[in-house]
Amino acid sequence: MFTGLVQAVGQLQRSASGVELHIPPGSALDPAGLALGDSVAVDGVCLTVAERLPAGFRADVSEETLGRTTLAAKAGRRGWVNLEPALRLADRLGGHLVSGHVDGLGTVTAIEQQPASWRLALRWNDPTYGRYICEKASVAVDGISLTVAGCSGDGAEFWIAVIPHTWASTSLRQRAVGDAVNLEADLLAKYTERLLAAAGAPGQGSGATDGTGAGGISAAWLAEHGWG
């Protein structure tokens, strides 16, 4: 589990069975502190340290992960990626809960420098994921915890106000219109959708019924599920 607060940027390249990460000297993420089996979010993708290297680490990557994310393309050109070690239970949760399991790809549609921030506009490649996006929702973009500033009616297109610290400390400053990014929707939205769907399924009781026969959240439903 991660928070989406990037600790370092590293350079990615292909290896025989996956990828290698080179972490520049002086980075907040010290490769010497990594152990075999540790989890590290690489541009929002949870990878496992398979081998420690003098200036980084090697990780195995499945074909499914390479096909679903931007890792293959970035490794082919030695691209820069955002890095975050796994969350410890005693750590502050400064961003939001990020699993490191990318939902799908998005495309940068616009970048605009403003007086105190950058306006970054994105579009889900699969617009059905837009149902998890709403104003002030959390979303992980290349592993960075960001807040949605606004979105289209279906959520398939959305934009973010990126503060100067985040812009300077991550790989966002290297993005251009048309670039692909890894996107992970908020875990809470996905779990809520799943629970509501299960509650409304046949044989699951009347907890998701408003008393008129239509499915929905009511005072009775909230009370039944511990919110009363």
Salt bridges, closest charged atoms under 4 A:
ASP43 OD2 - LYS74 NZ 2.45
GLU51 OE1 - ARG58 NE 2.94
ASP60 OD1 - ARG58 NH1 2.68
GLU64 OE2 - ARG68 NE 2.78
ASP91 OD1 - ARG88 NE 3.28
ASP103 OD2 - LYS190 NZ 2.93
ASP142 OD2 - LYS74 NZ 3.64
ASP179 OD2 - ARG175 NE 3.29
GLU193 OE2 - ARG131 NE 2.57
